C-alpha cells in the first residue's frame, strides 16, 4: 500500500516527519560530523523558520478553516473476489 500526503509519497516514518514539519528533518536534528559553524548556521535557519508567522500559523489556519480534515477513519476492507473459473465445453 502506498501512502501519499498532500500529493507527496511517504514511504518511511522519516518521510512523514519531513512532510509534517515542512522542512528536512536534518535541519532540526543535524547531521553527523557537522562543524560548529555548520551547526550554528543550521540552528539559525531553523530559528528563522520557527519564528516566521507564515510557517507557525499555517497548521492553526488549516485546522480553523476545515477541522474535518483531521478526522481520520479506517476504511473497511472489501472481501477478495475469487476468479470465476470456466470449464471448457466437452
Secondary structure, 3 states (H helix, E strand, C coil): CCCEECCEECCCHHHHHHHHHCCCHHHHHCCCCCCHHHHHHHHHHHHHHHHCHHHHHHHHHHHHHCHHHHCCCCCCCCCCCCCCCCCCCC
